[in-house]
């Protein structure tokens, strides 16, 4: 497993880099796929903000993208929080993959324990993302959406070869939007 540690708006000391690599490798032991894990430290240079360090951990595991973000007053506290979140996400992904293989397909609208989410509407495009879209089933898209922590996920349906969207509904279930 390769751990890449880098920083934005700051520099990472060698001891923090070693601790980050050790903590992330320790969390990554749940999956033995040897993939690359990206750890990014970012410092917000605003004296009014107490939690100025943001850490983002991103990895590709078992065909899914796992991404966590944590903030802290210093590098170590943010790293501890991020590593714990990352380990929880990996455990959750592994449990869901095992459950899916054991129980088979139950459909999308079983209990997910998701609460109501509010959003702020912006007045313009702030960021553009591009990514390779591999065909997947709706269940895989739901899993990917939850691993990313997003409210919706746009994907290419493997069965119909059409672009679809899965999303969290207000009642805690998951919806699927398909084109006609």
N, C-alpha and C positions, 0 to 999 in steps of 0.2 A: 504494500500500500504506500502510495506516494502522498506526502502532505506538503502542500505549497503554502508558505506563509508569506504574506506581503502586506504592505501598509499604504494608506493614502492620507496625506496631510500630516504625516508623522513618520518616525523611524522606529522599528522594532528592535529592541536589544537582543543580544544572543541568548540570554537566559530566558527571556519571555518567549523567544522563538522555540527554544528547546522544550519549555513547559507546554507550549501550544501543540507542538508535534507529539509529545508524549500523551497529553490528554486526549487529543483527537484520535491517535492510534488506538488508545485504550478503548475509547467509545466505539471505534470502527471494528473492533474484534468481533462484533455481533455478526457481521457479514465478512466472509473470507474471500472476497472477490479481487482484492488487490488493486482497486481503482484509485483514481486520483481524488484527493480531497483538497479543496481550496479554502484557506482561512485568510480573511481580509480584515485588518484592523483599520479603523477610520477614526480620526479625532475631529470633533467639532470645535472650532476655535471661537467659542462664544462664552465669555466669562459669566454670563447669567445662567448658564446651564450647568447643573451639578454633575449629571451623568454625561460626560463628554466623549467617552470611548465607546464605539460601536464595533462589534465583531460579527461578521457574517461567515458562516460555514456552509459550503455547498459541495455536494458530492453526487455522483451517479452510482446508484446501488441497485442491483437486481433489475435494471431497466427503468428505474425511476430516479427522479431528481429529488434529493432531500436537501432542504435549505432551512437554516435557522438563523435568527438574528437576536442579539442581546446587547444591552447597554450597561455601562457601569462607570463609576467614578474613576477607576484606574484599569489598567490592562488586565491584571490578575482577576479582579472581581468580575469583569465582563467576560473573560475567558472561562471562568468557572461556570457562570450562568449559561453561556453558549454551549460548552461541552456537555453539561447536564441535559440541556434541551436536545442537543444532537443525539445523545445516547437514548433519550426517551423516544425520539422520532424513529430511530433505527429499530428499537424494540417493537414499537407500534407497527412499523412496516413489516417486520418479520412475522409478528403475530397475525397480521392481516393476511399475509401471503400463505401462511400455514393454514389459517382458518379457511381461506378461499379454496385451497386444495383439498381439505378434508370434507368440508360441507358442500362444496359445489356452488353453483350460481344461485343466489337467493333473490336477485333483483336489486334495483337501486333504492327503493323507498323503504328500507328497513331502518330501525332507529339509529340515528347518528349522534344524538345528544348535542346538536348544534343550536345555539341560541340566536336570537334575532340580531342581525348585523345592520348598522346604519352606515351610509356612505355620503361623502361630500362630493358634489358635482363640480368639476373644474370647468373653466371657460375655454380651454384649448388643449391641444396635445402637448404634453410635457415630456414624454419619453416614448420612444419606439423600441420595441423588442422584436428580434427576429430569431427564430429557432427552427430546427429541422423537425418536421412533423412526420412521425412514423405512425403507420396504421395501428390502432388499438381498439379494444372493445370498450363499451361504455363503462364497465366495471373497472377496467384498468385506468380509464380517464378519471373516475371518481377517486380512486386511490392516489393517483398522481396529483389531483387537485388538493386533496387533504395533506399530502406530504409537502406540498409547496405552501400550504396555509392560505390558499386563495379562496375566493367566494365563487369563482367559476373557472372552467377550463375548456379551451377550444381545442378540438382534436379531429383527426381523420378516422372515421369509423371503418374498421377492418372488414365488417360484414357488408356494408352498403357502399363503401368507397365514396362517402359523402362527408363534408365537414359538418360537425355537430358541436354542441355546447352542453356541458353538464354544469349545474349550478345548485347552490344551497338555497332552499326555499325558507320562508319565514317560519313555517311550522316544524322545521328541523329535518325535513326530508330532502331528497335530492331530486332535481328535475332534469329532464333531457330535452333539448331543443334540436329538432331535425328539420332539414329543408324538405319542401314538398317535391 
